[in-house]
Amino acid sequence: MPQIEVESALVDAEKLKQFCLQLLTQADLKPEEAELVADSLVESNLRGIDSHGVARLPHYLERIRQQSIKARPAMQWEPLGEAVGRVDGDHGLGQLAMVKAADHAVELARNSGAGWVSICNSSHCGALAYYGLRIAREGMIGFVFTHVDPMVTPHGSAEPFCGTNPVCITAPGKNEQSLCLDMATSITPWNTVANAATEGVAIPSGWALDANGEGTTDPHQVAALFPFGGFKGSGLGLLIDVLCALLGGAPIGPDIPKMYGDLSRRRLLGGMVGAIDISRFTEVSGFQDRIADIIERWGALKPLTPGEKVLYPGEPEALQREERLQAGIPVGLNLIKVFNELAEQRGLPGLETEGSVAEDCTSEVASSTTESVR
């Protein structure tokens, strides 16, 4: 997929996580919940999903300041049956509600074979792979959906209806080599456009429309994105909205308060998380062996481009993670400036960089999968 390039500096992953952790802790999150949110953000960057990484933290902090996101939500779990339940996120950070939902889905699946958990009163939760892979590590197949405010045009429309509504499906393999499809129903994440605006670079043509329904490459003028695959992405996005809104009592796309609109308004986001207990169908180790065989055969296919390899869903992100753990995470220079201003305002140490500056893609790695979006 197309990329955007910005000037960036490399930051050690652990140092970046500790920097985020100090900002979240200072914003009055519980220590263990601040740790979870910081981990989810940095993991997104490690996997190359910069649209859902630490670049979103300043926005979270401002919403906490304006009280549309609660720093310490009193989340509620409501069992609705042997295999179903609901998490009320109490308007806290979406990462907290999603992890709670994923863990309850696994618990339900252990007891009944499958578990489905609806989410209400949540907010932006970041990349869905974080939760799907959490379920996969429990030896289960994971499903994660979320919806957001209207920013994607239905096929043939010049104005938006649904959000960039993503889906994540995971299947556990051996040695952490799990299949992980984490994809948006839009042509690119809205937060990639937000990153482009922060760093002052244009987006490629064919991504977006302005308020007049005309194509634009100016990230500041984007009013709507195109769906991926025409009517296919358009239809999938609508059905994900149904799953996330109607079952949990959340508003549908056009009625959801905008993420980058009035920051004092709560988002009221819904979601859906599912888990299937593989052991009810077959032996987990045998299932994982078959996943490993699929991965091997997939990677052995003849590539279109000589010298390259056909990558399985989730492999590009895994390779990116290994690389960035060694070399550091590229963070846009303008974002670093924003971070250091936030730290200075709070009397905290600034972000320590490795000193080397690089040209880096702040969109996701081009791959056989696409990325989850807000």
C-alpha positions in Angstrom: 0.0 0.0 0.0 1.1 3.6 -0.4 3.3 5.1 2.3 4.1 8.6 3.7 7.6 9.6 4.5 8.7 12.0 7.3 11.9 12.9 9.0 12.3 11.0 12.2 14.7 10.1 15.0 15.2 6.6 16.4 14.1 5.9 20.0 14.8 2.7 22.0 11.5 0.8 22.5 11.9 0.5 26.3 12.8 4.2 26.7 9.8 5.1 24.6 7.5 2.9 26.7 8.9 4.5 29.9 8.3 7.9 28.5 4.7 7.2 27.7 4.3 5.5 31.1 5.4 8.6 32.9 2.9 10.8 31.0 0.0 8.3 31.6 0.9 8.0 35.3 1.0 11.7 35.7 -2.4 11.9 34.1 -3.7 9.8 37.1 -4.0 6.4 35.5 -3.6 3.4 37.8 0.0 2.2 37.5 -1.0 -1.2 36.0 -3.4 0.4 33.6 -0.9 3.0 32.5 1.5 0.1 31.9 -1.0 -1.7 29.7 -1.8 1.4 27.6 1.9 2.3 27.2 2.7 -1.3 26.2 -0.1 -1.4 23.6 1.0 1.9 22.0 4.7 0.9 21.8 3.8 -2.6 20.5 1.9 -1.0 17.6 5.0 1.1 16.7 7.3 -2.0 17.0 5.0 -3.8 14.6 5.1 -0.9 12.1 1.6 0.3 12.9 2.6 3.8 13.6 -0.9 5.1 12.9 -1.9 3.5 16.2 1.2 3.9 18.2 2.5 6.7 20.5 1.4 9.4 18.1 -2.1 9.0 19.6 -0.9 9.7 23.2 -1.1 13.5 23.1 -4.8 13.2 21.9 -5.5 10.8 24.8 -4.0 13.1 27.3 -6.0 16.1 26.1 -9.2 14.1 26.2 -8.4 13.0 29.8 -7.7 16.7 30.6 -11.1 17.7 29.2 -12.7 14.7 31.0 -14.2 13.0 27.9 -12.0 10.1 28.8 -11.8 9.0 32.5 -8.4 8.4 33.8 -9.7 5.8 36.3 -12.9 4.2 34.8 -15.1 1.9 36.9 -15.6 -0.7 34.1 -18.4 -3.2 34.6 -18.7 -6.8 33.5 -22.2 -8.1 32.8 -22.7 -11.8 32.0 -25.5 -12.3 29.5 -25.4 -16.1 29.1 -23.1 -19.1 29.1 -21.2 -17.8 26.1 -22.0 -14.0 26.0 -21.5 -10.9 28.0 -20.9 -7.2 27.9 -18.2 -4.8 29.1 -19.1 -1.2 30.0 -15.9 0.7 29.5 -17.2 3.7 31.6 -15.6 6.1 29.2 -12.1 5.1 29.9 -9.3 4.5 27.5 -10.4 1.9 24.9 -7.3 -0.3 25.5 -8.6 -1.1 29.0 -12.1 -2.1 27.9 -10.7 -4.2 25.0 -8.3 -6.2 27.2 -11.1 -6.8 29.7 -13.4 -8.0 26.9 -10.7 -10.2 25.4 -10.0 -11.8 28.8 -13.7 -12.4 29.5 -14.1 -13.9 26.0 -11.4 -16.4 26.7 -12.9 -17.3 30.1 -16.3 -17.8 28.5 -14.8 -20.0 25.8 -13.0 -22.1 28.4 -16.4 -22.8 30.0 -18.6 -23.2 26.9 -16.4 -23.6 23.8 -16.8 -20.0 22.5 -17.2 -16.6 24.1 -18.5 -13.3 22.7 -18.3 -10.0 24.5 -19.9 -6.8 23.5 -18.4 -3.4 24.5 -20.1 -0.1 25.2 -19.1 3.3 26.4 -15.5 3.0 25.2 -13.0 5.1 23.3 -10.2 4.7 20.8 -8.5 1.4 21.5 -5.5 1.4 19.1 -4.5 -1.5 16.9 -6.7 -4.6 17.2 -3.8 -7.1 16.8 -2.9 -6.4 20.4 -6.1 -8.1 21.6 -6.3 -10.7 18.9 -2.8 -12.0 19.6 -3.6 -11.9 23.4 -6.4 -14.4 22.6 -4.1 -16.5 20.3 -1.6 -16.8 23.1 -4.3 -18.6 25.1 -4.5 -21.2 22.4 -7.7 -19.9 20.9 -8.9 -18.3 17.6 -9.6 -14.6 18.2 -12.0 -12.1 16.6 -11.9 -8.4 17.4 -14.0 -5.6 15.9 -14.5 -1.9 16.6 -16.3 1.0 14.9 -15.7 4.7 14.9 -17.2 8.0 13.7 -18.1 8.5 10.0 -15.1 9.0 7.8 -15.4 6.4 5.0 -17.6 6.8 2.0 -19.9 3.9 1.0 -19.2 2.7 -2.4 -20.4 5.2 -4.9 -21.0 7.9 -2.3 -19.3 11.3 -2.1 -19.9 11.6 1.7 -19.1 9.3 4.6 -21.4 7.0 6.6 -19.3 4.4 8.6 -15.9 4.7 10.2 -12.7 2.9 9.2 -14.2 -0.1 11.0 -11.5 -2.7 11.3 -11.5 -6.5 11.9 -8.8 -8.7 13.4 -8.8 -12.5 13.2 -6.0 -14.5 14.8 -5.1 -18.2 14.8 -2.3 -19.5 17.1 0.7 -21.2 15.6 3.9 -22.5 17.1 6.7 -20.4 18.7 4.6 -17.2 18.5 4.2 -17.5 14.8 0.4 -16.9 14.7 -1.7 -15.9 11.8 -2.9 -12.3 12.4 -5.1 -10.5 9.9 -5.6 -7.0 11.2 -7.3 -4.8 8.5 -9.3 -1.7 8.1 -12.3 -1.3 5.8 -10.8 2.0 4.5 -8.1 2.4 2.0 -5.7 3.7 4.7 -6.1 4.5 8.4 -7.4 7.9 9.3 -4.6 8.2 11.9 -2.1 7.9 9.1 -3.6 11.0 7.7 -3.4 12.6 11.1 0.3 11.6 11.3 0.8 13.3 7.9 -0.8 16.5 9.1 1.4 16.5 12.3 4.5 16.1 10.2 3.5 18.5 7.4 3.6 16.1 4.5 1.1 15.3 1.7 -0.8 12.1 1.3 -1.0 10.2 -2.0 -3.8 10.9 -4.4 -6.6 8.4 -4.4 -6.9 8.1 -0.6 -9.4 10.8 0.3 -12.0 13.5 -0.5 -12.3 17.0 0.9 -15.5 18.5 2.2 -16.7 19.3 -1.3 -16.3 15.7 -2.4 -13.2 16.4 -4.4 -10.0 14.4 -4.2 -7.2 15.9 -2.0 -3.6 15.2 -1.1 -3.7 17.8 1.8 -4.1 15.9 5.1 -5.6 19.0 6.7 -8.5 19.0 4.1 -9.5 15.4 4.3 -13.2 14.9 5.1 -13.6 11.3 4.1 -11.6 8.2 3.0 -12.4 5.7 0.3 -13.2 2.1 1.3 -10.8 -0.6 0.3 -11.9 -2.8 -2.5 -14.9 -0.7 -3.5 -18.2 -2.3 -2.5 -16.4 -5.1 -0.6 -14.8 -2.9 2.0 -17.9 -0.7 2.1 -20.2 -3.6 2.9 -17.9 -5.1 5.4 -17.6 -1.8 7.2 -21.3 -1.5 7.5 -21.8 -5.0 9.0 -19.0 -4.3 11.5 -20.9 -1.2 12.6 -23.9 -3.4 13.1 -21.9 -5.8 15.3 -20.4 -3.1 17.4 -23.3 -0.7 17.7 -26.6 -2.6 17.8 -25.6 -5.5 20.1 -23.9 -3.2 22.7 -26.3 -0.2 22.5 -23.8 2.1 21.0 -24.6 4.8 18.4 -24.2 3.8 14.7 -21.5 5.5 12.6 -23.0 8.8 11.6 -24.1 9.4 15.2 -20.8 8.7 16.9 -19.0 11.8 18.3 -15.9 12.5 16.2 -12.5 11.6 17.6 -11.0 14.9 16.4 -14.1 17.0 17.0 -15.3 18.4 20.3 -12.7 16.8 22.7 -15.0 17.4 25.7 -17.6 14.9 24.2 -17.4 11.3 25.1 -16.9 8.8 22.2 -19.5 6.2 23.2 -17.8 3.6 21.1 -18.8 0.0 20.9 -16.9 -3.2 20.0 -17.1 -7.0 19.8 -14.6 -9.6 20.8 -14.8 -13.3 20.3 -12.8 -16.4 21.2 -13.1 -20.0 20.0 -11.6 -22.7 22.2 -9.8 -24.9 19.7 -9.5 -27.8 22.2 -13.3 -28.3 21.8 -12.7 -29.3 18.2 -9.2 -30.7 18.0 -6.0 -31.0 19.9 -4.4 -27.5 20.2 -0.8 -28.8 19.5 -2.0 -30.5 16.3 -3.8 -27.4 15.2 -0.7 -25.3 15.8 1.3 -27.9 13.8 -1.1 -27.4 10.9 -0.8 -23.6 11.1 3.0 -24.1 11.0 2.6 -26.2 7.9 0.4 -23.6 6.3 3.0 -20.9 7.0 5.8 -23.0 5.5 3.9 -23.9 2.4 2.7 -20.3 2.0 6.3 -18.9 2.3 7.5 -21.5 -0.3 5.3 -20.2 -3.0 7.0 -18.6 -6.0 7.0 -14.9 -5.6 6.0 -12.4 -8.3 9.2 -10.5 -7.7 12.4 -12.6 -7.8 14.3 -12.6 -4.5 11.3 -11.7 -2.4 9.2 -13.9 -0.2 5.4 -14.4 0.1 4.6 -13.4 3.7 1.8 -14.8 5.8 -0.7 -12.5 7.5 1.2 -11.0 10.5 4.7 -11.8 9.3 5.5 -8.3 8.0 4.7 -6.9 11.4 6.7 -9.6 13.2 9.7 -8.9 11.0 9.3 -5.2 11.6 9.2 -5.8 15.3 12.5 -7.7 15.3 14.1 -4.9 13.3 12.8 -2.1 15.5 13.7 -3.9 18.7 17.3 -3.8 17.5 17.5 -0.5 15.6 14.9 1.6 17.5 11.5 3.0 16.7 11.4 5.9 14.3 9.4 8.8 15.8 8.6 11.9 13.7 10.6 15.0 14.6 7.4 17.1 15.0 5.9 14.5 17.3 9.1 14.4 19.4 8.7 18.2 19.8 5.1 17.8 21.0 6.2 15.1 23.4 9.0 17.2 24.9 6.6 20.2 25.3 4.2 17.9 27.2 7.0 16.7 29.4 8.3 20.2 30.1 4.8 21.4 31.1 4.5 18.5 33.6 8.1 18.8 34.9 9.1 15.5 33.5 12.2 14.5 31.6 12.1 14.8 27.8 12.2 11.9 25.3 15.7 10.5 24.8 16.5 9.7 21.2 19.3 7.7 19.7 20.5 10.8 17.8 20.3 9.4 14.3 17.8 10.9 11.9 16.2 8.8 9.2 13.6 9.0 6.5 10.9 6.6 7.6 7.4 5.5 6.6 4.9 6.5 9.2 2.2 4.4 7.6 2.1 0.7 7.9 4.5 -1.7 6.3 3.4 -2.9 2.9 2.2 -6.4 3.4 -0.2 -9.2 2.7 -2.3 -7.7 5.6 -3.6 -4.2 6.2 -3.9 -2.4 9.5 -6.6 -1.8 12.0 -7.7 1.8 12.2 -9.6 4.0 14.5 
